[in-house]
Amino acid sequence: MAADLGELLVPFMPTIRVPRIGDRVFKSECAFSYDSPESEGGLYVCMNTFLGFGREHVERHYRKTGQCVYMHLKRNFKEKATGASGGAIPQRRNGKVFLDLDLNCDFNGDDYEYEDEARLVIFPDHYEIPLPNIEELPALVTIACDAVLNAKSPYRRQEPDSWDDEVQVSKHASSLRQLDNGVRIPPSGWKCSKCELRENLWVNLTDGSVLCGKWFFDGNGGNGHALEHYRETNYPLAVKLGTITPDGADVYSFDEEEAVLDPHLAEHLAHFGIDMLQMQKTENGFTDSDVSPRISEWEVIQESGSKLKPVYGSGYTGIKNLGNSCYLGTTMQVLFSIPEFQRAYVGNLQRIFDYSPLDPTQDFNTQMAKLGHGLLSGQYSKPPVKSELIEQVIKEEHKHQQKGISLKMFKALTSKGHPEFSSSRQQDAQEFFLHLINQVERNSEGSENPSDVFRFLVEERTQCCQSRMVRYTQRADNIMQLPAPMEAAVNKEELIAYEAKRQEAEVSRRSPPPAVRARIPFSACLQAYTEPENVDDFWSSALQAKSAGVKTSRFKSFPEYLVIQIKKFTFGLDWVPKKLDISIDMPDLLDITHLRATGLQPKEEELPDIAPPIVVPDEPKDHLMNNFTDSPEIDESAVMQLAEMGFPLEACRKAVYYTGNMGAEVAFNWVIAHMEEPEGNGNSNPGSNQQQDFAEPLVVAGFSEIDSSSSAAVPVADNQPPEESVAILTSMGFPRYQALQGLKATNNNLEHALDWIFTHPDSEEESEAASDIADPEGNASASANATADNEPNGPRVRDGPGRYELFAFISHLGRSTMCGHYVCHIKKEGRWVIYNDHKVCLSERPPKDLGYIYFYHRIPS
């Protein structure tokens, strides 16, 4: 028999590989579906590419590649046998195979066990060889099979900062010295003893000092005073206030530089007057058990007090939370409820799959089609059969647990290379929405772009206050950002009374009163959106000088789908990010026809089309070169605002420069997105623009070169525009060549590039010529696509009436976008449905007033 197997495998030996370092083995998820070893048909892993395929898709891979040898993996669940006394009899589990295959927690581990099977399958005859089969298989095949079965998850390497590692007991716990200094920690009203901050506070377990943590150390802000205190005193352990419960707390060891366990925590806390058994972990960080808060935002948004009815079938498939991935899940649930996305990906499923590359795990369109099919097919959202329901009633067990699908492969692809989305931290759903729309745009060249349904044009009217002359410009956008004017709250008296009581409780160190939520009319938000705003550093071409200017915005076109973001997140006076606790009466039917732009009016006079003069210092050429190299135009006031928050000065300068001097808040977001870059490792490249090290001095490519043929010695902006700026413009619907031209013409200033594009429409002949020179790498396909997608009138929009109906909204729970949870509600078949990770249920009281991002579809005229 051994000789027969050896002879059988001889023709296929050249195609069987042993996984090497760097090879990813996909043995838990199909590349085209969400089938796994737990599915009915199991999973087939190619022994050459190590890609996994469900039973419906393995034949496609065989026909495309000619690979014949696959390992078939199958996990079987069965109910545990019961003994004479009624208890479950423990049985041996086959632990040799699937060592790194995570158990899908869809079954109650106390009542079920699983057995794993593995076998080699040879196509096209489907000849099966059971594993393990060491004696009969050639040595190379045995080694390859063993390596595949023991391979690590391909996603674990991409999540080095995941929080799955087991927390260890601190080496300082048993011998911790505590000072007998009489310090007693009150039950509430805490603040940092050095900076007055009231969030992200840690109490040192040696001397009882209450100090703030690092900036965004645990999803909150801080100035690092707890760490500074350790460096001064070497007191190693601290516990986070607000996390203390009878079961434990968050303990951090500064010496060991990681979260730790303290088996003597109750004793250590009691030294400072904290009784663990009387503490409760609460949302607002206060732990006094006597506080009687109102119904929390978490309970309202998740409809916790209601017995929600699960729903199953097409369009009702949940998405498992991978750990702070709910921002991604809710966004994708809403997008695939839109017909254009369904048609673009699920409608073209077979074509996309048939023409997918050899590695479909790295193809955006393939993974989008896979996700759309997973959510809409109903294949992964099946109701329990009648026999299961009867058995549950007899045993008085919990309801059937909905499974949902896991987006590990999709998340790894869409977040690849992004410093934030590739991490395991919570993110802003609005930022991910724009990030995904950008990816959809880039991968839709030559085919339907479903993200066109969100795009609209904004007309901005800027008026010089002195000359009264005006200028009209246009820009493309995908989201309407709606302000939340707190001054317009209808319950001002309640808010004022609450604030007085809160301050009084803080002074007297008593428990805070129940919070009061501001109620803001939607009409007030819309009014604030239309209000004129002052333009900083406005240069009037009529006066040939700087002047006061005001700007108003209106809709030049209305999108097919209107996305509204409520600007709930802001910064306090101490620059700590916070979330406004507000309620807005969002309408089901919305008419914004009155916000349609009107363009230049008969009595208005346009500002002359004259560019601001370029001021050139009267200095020698080499001095001029140094000036442009060392001192690009930067808003120093914004730099200082960031520097005061503790960021490196050069990083602040780069943040302000690369965001076009658009203010400290925009620059702050840039800092957060780039702060993980290495600091001062000596590998900075002056010509790499934003790829320089985070804290290295700012060096701007192009400022160091002077055009010797120019009599004025004006610096030449011949550097390649940053890809981030190009991506932003292309995501707005502009062809790539046009984005490159606009950035080059305005020295890579994003805001000026938008104005340039709108004021320089070109003909087809010009666009063809531009496409040839816009891409310095000579990418022929990119040039062809740019030409094919060119539209002389600017970005693609779907204008129509401005009347809309609400069909979905995403809600955020928590204090900032850096932490918390996301849930979405979608209206389907005339009823509201709540999507809370893998749980999908009919909504009884959709909290429309507490949403963060709202989605409206146009009402046909």
N, C-alpha and C positions, 0 to 999 in steps of 0.2 A: 504493500500500500504506500509506503514511504517513497519507493521508487516511482510509483505512478504519479504521486503528487509532485515530485520533483520534475518529472518529465512534463507534466501538465503546465507547470509554471515557467519552464525554460524559455518559451517564446516571449514571456512578459517580463523577465528579469531586468532587462535594460530600462524598463519604465517604472520599476519599483524603487523608490528612494527612501533613505533614512533621513528624517527631519534634522536639519542642521541648525546651528545657532542663528537666530534671525528668521527662521521659517515659522509661519503662523499656521497652526493646525486648528481648523474649524470643525470641531466634533460636537458642538452643542447647538448649532443653528444652520439651517439651509441658506445658501446664498441667494435663492430666489423666493423663499417662503419662510414661514416661521415654524416649519416642521423641525423636530428635534428627535433625539433617541426616545423620548417619551411619547412621540406621536404614534399613531397606529402602524404606519409603515416604517418607522424608525428613520435612521439617517445613514447615508452612504458617504464615506470619506474617500476621496480619490487618493491612491497611494503614490501619486506623483506630484500633484499640486497641493494636496492636503485641504482642498475645498470640500465643504459639506453640501449634500444635496438630498432633498426629500425624494420620496418614491416617484413623484410626478415629474421631477426635473433631472434625475440622474441620466435618463436616456438622452436628453438634449446635450449634456456635457460629453457623453460617450460619442455621440455622432459628430460633435464639433471638434473634439480633440483626438479621438481615437484611443483614449485611455481606457483600458479594459479591466483593471484590477481596482476594486473598491473594498473598503472595510465597512461592513454593515453593523451598526450599533443599535441596540434596542434595550430599552429599560422597561421592565414589566412591574406593575404595581399589583399587589394583592392584599386582601385583608388578613390581619394576623389571626392565627388559630387561637381559640380560647381553651383553657384547661377546665378541669372539673369544677374548680371553684369560680369559674367565670372570668378569671384574669387572662390576659394575653400571654401566650407561650412565646418566649423569645426564640427566634430562629436565626440561623447563621445567614449572613448576607454575603453575597459574592463581592468581596472588596478588592479583588485584584484588578478589575477593569474599571475604566472611567474614573481614575483616581482624582482627576481634576474637573469632573463634570458636576456642576452644582445641582443639587436636588431642587426640582421645581416644587415650591411649597404650595401645591394645589391640593395636597392630601394631608390629612391629620396624621402626623408622624407617630402618634400614640396608637393608632388603630391600623396603620398600613406599614408594609415593608416593601422593598423592591429588590428585584433580581436583574442582573445585567447579562446581556448576551452579546457576543461579538463573533463575527465570521467574515472570511474573505469571500467576495463574490466576483466571479469572472464573467464579463460581458463578451458577446451578446447572449450566451447560452444560460446565464444566471447560474453557473456552477458554483456551489457553496462549499466552503471548507471551514468547519467549526474551529474556534480558537478558545483556549490556547492549544497549540498542536506542535510542541517544540520538537518532538522526536521525528515527525514525518515531514516537516517543512524545511526547506533550505535555510542555512544559517542567516543569510542576508534578509530573507523574508521575515524570519522570527525576530531579528533585531529591529527591523522597520516597524513591525506590528507592535512590538513592545514600546518603542519610542512614541508611536502615535497614541497608544492608550495612556501613556504617562505624560504626554505633553501638557504644558501649562496653557491656561486660557489665553487666547491671542489678545484679549482686552486688558488683562491684568498688567501687562507691560506698559500700556498706555495710560495707566492710572497709578503712577508712583505715589501720588498723594492721597490715595483712597484711605478711608478710615476703617478698613476691614481688619487691620492688624489687632491682635489681642493686646489689651492693655495690661501692663505688668505692674507688680507691686513695687513701689519705690524703695530704694535701698535706705532712704532716710526715715521711712515710716516708723520703724520700731525704736529708733534712737533719737527721734526728733526732740530738740531742746526747745522748751517754751518758757518765755520770760514771765516772771511773776510781777507784771507792771500795772495790774489793776484795770487793764483795758476790758471793756464790755461792749460787744457789738449790738446796737439796737436792732429791733425787728424790721425797721423800714427807715426811709429817709437817708439812705447812704449817699455819699459823694466822695470823690477822690480827695485825699487830704492835701494834694499839691496843685490840682487844677480845677477843682469844682465839678468835674464831669460826673454824671449820674448813671451812666451806662457802662457795661463791660467792666465791672468792678471786681477786684480780687482781694481777699483778705489773707495776709501772710500768716501762716500758722505758727510762726515763732514769736512775733511781737504784736500781732493783731492789727497791723497797719492796713487800711483800706485804700487801695491804689488802682488806677486804671490800667488796662492791658494794652497790648500793642495795637496799632491801627489795623482794623479788620482782622484781628487775631481770631476772633470767634464769631464773625459775622457782624461785629459791632466796632465802633470807633474807640480810639483811645490814644494817649500820648506816650505810652510805654513807661509810665512811672513805676509800675510794679517790677518791671525788669531792671530799671535803674536802681530801685531799692535793693534788689538782690545783689547787684554788682557792688553796692556800697557796704552791704552787711553780710553777704553770703548766707542769708536765711533762705533755704532751698524750696520749701513747699508753699503753695497758695491754693485756695479754693475759690471758685467763682460764686459770688453772691447771686442768688436768684435760681441756682440749680440745686440747692440743698433740699433733700427730701429724706424721709425715713429709710429709703433704700440706698442713699449715697449722694454723691455730688461730683462735679467736675473738678478734679485735682490736677495741678500742673507742677512739674518739677523743673525749676530753672536750671539746676545743675545737670540733670539728665536730658533736658531739652525735649520733653515729650509729656503727654498726658499719662498719669500713673494712677495706681490704686493705693489707698491708705486704709489698711485694715483697722487702724485705731482712730479713724476719722471722728467718730462720736465723742471719744475722749478728748481729742484735740480741739474740737469745736466747743465742747462744754467748758474748756478752760477760759473761753472768752464769752461765756454766757449764752451760747447757742445750743438749744435742745433740738437735735435732729428729729426726734419723734413728733415735735410740734410744728415742723416746717413743711411747707407745700411749695412745689415748683409752679410758678404762675407766669403768665405771658408777659406781664409788665415788669417782672424782675423782683417785685416785693414778695416777701415770703411769710408775712404775718397771717396765721391761719384764721384770724378774726375778720379779715376783709371779706365783705360780701359784694363781689363785683356784679355788674350787670351781665346780661347774656353776652358772651364774648363774640368778637368778630369771627373767630374760628367756628363756633357753634352755628352762627347764623348762616355763614357762607356754605358750610358743609351740610347744613340742614340736619344737625346732629340729633335734634329732639324728635325727629319724625321717623316712622318706620317706612323707609323708602322701598319701593317695589323694584327689584332688579328687572332689567329688560335684556333680551338676547336677540341675536340675528344680525342681518346686514346693517352696518352703520352703528352698531351698538357694542363694538369690541373695545375693551379697556386697554390701557397701556401700563405696564408694570413700572413702578418707580425704582430706578437703579440706584437711588441715593441722590437726592437733590437734582433730579432730572425732570421734575413735574413741569418746569417752564417749557421744556421741549415737548412733552406729551400733550399738554393742553393746546399749544400752538398747532401741532399737527392734527389734532382732532378737529379743530375749527377749519383749517385749510382744506382738509379732505371732506368737509361737509359742503364745499363749494363746487358746483357742477363743472366749472372750467378746470379745476385741478383733477377732478375725477376723470374727465374726458381726456386730458392731456396725458395722464399716466396710466390709470386703470383701463381706459378705453383703448390705449395703444399697448397694452400689456404684452401681448404675444410678439409684436414687432420689436419692442424694446428688449425683451428677453432674447429673441432670436439673433439680434444684432449686438448683443452685449459683448464687451471685451472678454478675453480669456480669464481675467480676474474680475468677476462681476461685483465683488465686495468693495471695489474701489471706483465703481461707476455710479455717479450721482443719480442719473435717470433710472438705472436699474433698481437702486435702493428705494427711490421714491415710488416706483411702480410696485415694488414688493410691499412697501408700507401701505400704500393705498389699497392694494388687494387684501392685505391682512386686516385692515379696518372695515372694509366694505363687503367682503365676501360672506361674512357670517361663519366662516370655517372655524374661527377661533372664539366664537361666542355662541355656544350651543346650550340650550336649557337642559336641566337635569331630566332624565327619563322618569316616567311615572313610578317605577319600582324604587328608584332612589328616594323620591319624595316620601313614599309610604314608609320606607325603612327609617328615614330621618324622623318622621312623626312618631314611630314606635319607640325609637331610641331617645326621643326628645333632644335631638342634636341640633347644632346650628344650621343655618341655611346653606344651600349649595354655594360654595365659594367660586366666584367668577375668576377665570384664569387671566385673560388679557395676554398681550404679546410683549416681548422684551425687545427694546430698540438698541441693544448694545452695538450691533453692527452699524446701524444708521447713525447713532451718536458718534461713534469713532470716526466715521467718514466725514460727516458734516462739520465736526469740530476740529478736524485735523489741522494743526498749525495755528489754531486760535488760542491765545494764552488763557482765556477765561472759559470758553465753552468746552475745551478739552480737559478741564479740571473737574474735580468732583464737588465743587462748590456750587451753591445756589446762584442763579443768574437772573437778569431782568428779561422777562418774556418779550417785552417790546424790542429790546436789542436783538434777541434771537430771531424775532419775526423779520426784522430788517436784514439780518445776516442771511437768513434762509432765502428771502426774496432776491437778494444779490446772487446767491448760488443758483437759484432757478433761472435768473436772467442769463447768467454766464453759460448755463448748460442748455439753453433753449435756442441757440443760434440755428437758423434754418428750419425751425419748427415752431409750433404754437407756443407762445409764452403765456402761461396762465396768470402770471403775476401782473400782466397788463391791466387786470380788472381793478387793481388797487390804485393805479397811478392817476394823478390829476395835476393840472397846472395851477399855480398860484400867481396871481398878478399882484405885484408890490408897487404901490404908489408912494414915491418919496417926494416931499415938498420942501423947498427951501423957505424957511420961515421969514427971511428978510426980503427976498425978491418975489416970493409967492409962486415961483415957477416950479414945474413938476417934472418928474422922470418916471416912466413906467417900465418895469422889467418883469420878467417871468422866470419861474423856477418850477421844477417838477418835484413832487412829493408823493409819499405813499401813506402817510398818517397825518391826521388832523390832531394836533396837540392842543387840548383844551385846558385853559387855566382853571384853577379852583380858588376864586377870590374869597378868602375867609371873612373879609369885611362885609360880604353880602349874606352871611348866615342869618337865617330867620329866627334863630334862638340865641341871639347875642346875650340876653340877660342871663340865661342859664350858663353860658360859657364863662361870663364874667364872674358869676357867683362861684362856679366850680374852681376857677383859677384862684380866687381869694381863699377858698377853703383848702385848696391844695397847698398854697404857700403857708397858710397858718399851720397845717398839719406837719409841714416840713420843718418849720421853726420849732414847733413843740415836740417833734419826733414822734408823732402819732401816725396811725395808719392813714393812708390817703383816702379821700372820698371816692365813690364810684365815678368813673370818667364820664364825661358828657360829650357826645358826638355832634359835631357841627352839621347842621342841615342847610345845604346850599341849593337854591333853585337852579335848574338847568339853564333857564333864561339868563341868569346872571353870569354863568360860565360862557355862554355864547356872546353876551355883551362884552365881556372882558377880552374875548378873542378878537373882536372887531375894533377895539379901542386903538387909537393911534399910539405909537410908541416913539420915543426919542431915538434919534440916530446919533451914536457917538462918533466924533471925529468926522462929521459930514463935510465933504468938500464940495462947494457950490461952483459949478462951471459958469454960472451967470456972474458970480462975484469974483471968480478966479481966486477964491480964498475959502478957508474953513468957515462954516456958519452953523447955526442951529437948523436941524432938520427933523421932520416927523415922517413916519412910515405907517401905512395901513395895508392890510392884506385882504384880498378877496379871491374867490374861486374863478379862475379863467375857464376851467372845465370841471364837471362833476364826474367822479369815478363810478364805475359799475357797482363796486362795493366800497363803502365808506368805512374806514377804520378810525376810531376816535380813541385817543389815549388821554385819560384824565391825569393831569400832572400832580399826582399825589405825593411824589417823592421830592424832597427839598433838602436844604441844609440849614441847620440851626446857626445861631450867632457864633458858636464855637466850631463851625464847619463839620459837625457830626451829622451824617446823613440820617434823616428821619422821615417818617411817613405821616401825612396828615390824616387824622381820624375824622373822615367826612362822609356824609351821605348826600347823594345827588339824585334827584328824581328824574332819571333818564327816561325819555319818552319811548314808547313802542313805535310810534309813527313820528317821523322827523321831516320837516320841510325847511331846507336852507336855501330856497330859491332866491331869497332876498340878499344872499351873500354872493350872487353872481357879479363878476367884475364888469365894469362899464367901459373901461378904456379911457382914452383922452377925450375930455369933454370940450364942447365948442368954445367956452370962454377960458379954457386953460391954455397956458403957454408952456411949451416944453423947454427944459433946460438944454443949453447947447451941448452937442455931442463932442465935448472937449475933455481929453484925459488930463488928470492932474500932472503937473510938471514933475520931472525927475530932478531932484536936487542933488547936484554933484559937488562935493567939497573941492575947493581950490587947493589941491595938494598934489604932490608928485605922484606919478603913476604907481610906483611901488607902495607908497603910503595908501593910495586908494585901494590897492589890492588887499592890503592888510585890514583896512576898514571894512571892506565887504566880507572878508573872510571871518573876522572876529566879531563883527557887530551887525548882524542882520537885524531887520526891524522887529522889535519885540516889545510888547506891552509890559514894562517893568513892574507896574502896579499889580498886574495879575501874577507875575512871577513871585513877588513878595508875599502875596496872599497864600500861594501854594507853599512857599518856603517856610512860612510861619506855622504850617501844619506839620512840619518835620521832614519834608521830602528834600532830597539833595538839590542844591541850587541849580546845578547844570541840568538835572532832570526836569526841573520846573521851567527852565529856559526853553528846553526842547519841546516840552508839552505846549507851551504858549505859542511857540513858532509853528509847530506842525499842525496846530488847530487854527491857524490863520488869525491869531490875536482876537479870537471870538469870545474871550472872557475866561475868568477863573473856573467857572463851573464846567465848561466844555474841556478845558485843559485838565481839570481834575480827572475827568473820565479817561482821558488819554493816559494819565499817570497810572491809574488803576489797571488799565489794559496792558501796560508795558513794565510794571514794577517787578515782574518776575525775571526780566532779562538780567544777565550777569553784570555785576558791577566791577568795573576796573580790572578786567582780566587781561588787558593789554592787547586784545584782539580787535579793537575798534577800527573800522575802516572809514576814513573821511568821506569816501564817495558812496557810502551805502545808505545815506539818508537816515530813515527811521530804524535801520537795522544796527545803528551804533549801540554800544553798551548803554544801559539805562542811565548811569550817572557820569558817563564820559562827557567832556566838553563838547558843546554843539559845534559841528563843522558842517557847513552847508555847501554841497557840491554846486559849482557854477559861480559862487561868489568869489572864488579864488582865481577866476580867469577873466582877463580884460581883453576886449576886442581891440587889437592894435590898429585896425583900420578905421576905427571910429574917432573922429576929431574930439568928441566929447568924452571919450574914454568911459562909456557907460558899460556896466557889467553885463555880460552875455549870459542869458539863462538857457544854455545849451544842454543842461543836465536832463536826464530822462525823468519825466514826472513820476512821483511815487505811485506804486501800484495801489496803495490804499485810496489815494485820491481818484485814480482812474476807476477803481471798483465802485466808489460812491457815485460817480457820474454815470457809469454804465448801468448801475442799479436803478437810476432814475429814468432809464430808457434811451439815453443817448448812445449812438454808435461809438465804438472804441476809438476810431480815428478822430472823431469830433472831440471826444474827451481829451485825447492827447494834444490836439491842436489848441484847445482852449487853455489847457494848463501851461503849455509851452509859451503861448502868447501873453500870459499873465504871470509869468515867473512862478508857476505852481501854486498860485493863490486860488483856493477852491471857490471862494465866494465870487471873486472877479472872473474866474473861468466860466461860471454859470452865466454871468451877464454877457460875457464875450460870445458864448455859444448862441444865445438868443438873438444877439445883434449881428451875427454873421452867418445867416443862412446861405448855403452854397448850392450850386447847380450839380447835376449828376456828373458832368465832366470834371468839375473841381473836386468832388468827393472822391472820384476814382484816383485822381492824381494825389490827393491827400492821403488816401489809404495806402498808397505805395511808399510814402515817405514817413507816415506816422509811426510805423513799427520798425525801429532800427534793427531788429533781429531778422527782418525780412520774412516774417511768417506768412506764407502764401495763403494758407487756409484762413488765418485771421483776417487778412486783407479781403479775401473773397467774402467772408461773412460780414465784414463791416460794410462792404459795398452793397451786399444783398439786403442788409437790414437798414440801409440809409433811408431816412425820410426827411426831405428838405425842411419840413415844418417843425422839426424837433422831435421830442419823445412821443412814443405811441400812447394815446389816451383814448378812452371810450366815453366821449361826452354824451350827456343826456340830461333829463330832468333832475332836479335836486330834491326829489321826494323819496324817502327811504323808510324801511321797516327793520326793526331790530330782529336779528336771528341768532346772535350768539354773543357771549361776553366771557372774558377771562377775569377771574378775581384773584387777588393776592391776599394771603393771610400772613401777618407778621409785621415787624417793625421797619424793615428795609428790604430792598431787593436782594441784599446779600444773604438773607436768611428767610425762613418761613416756608410757605407752601402755596401752590397754585391749583385752582380748580376751575373748570369751565362749564358753562351751561349752554346748550345748543337746542334750538327749537326745531324739532323734526316731526313731521306728520301731524302738525297742529298742537303738539304738546312739548313742554320743556323737559329736557333730559339733563341730568347732572353727571359729569364725567370726573370722577375723583380717583385718579390713577387707574387701577384695574377694575374698580367698581363703577358700573354704569346703571343708573336707576332713574325712574321717573321722578321729576322734581315736583314737590308740593308747593313750595314757596320760594321761587327763584329770587335771590337777593339782588335785584337789578340796580338798587341804589348804592351797592357797595363794590361794584365792578372796577376794574383797572383799565381794561381794553375792551371796547365795544365794537361789534361788527354789524353793519347795516347793509342790506341789499336794496338796490333801486326798485321802486314800484313802477311797473310799466305804465306808460301814459295811455 
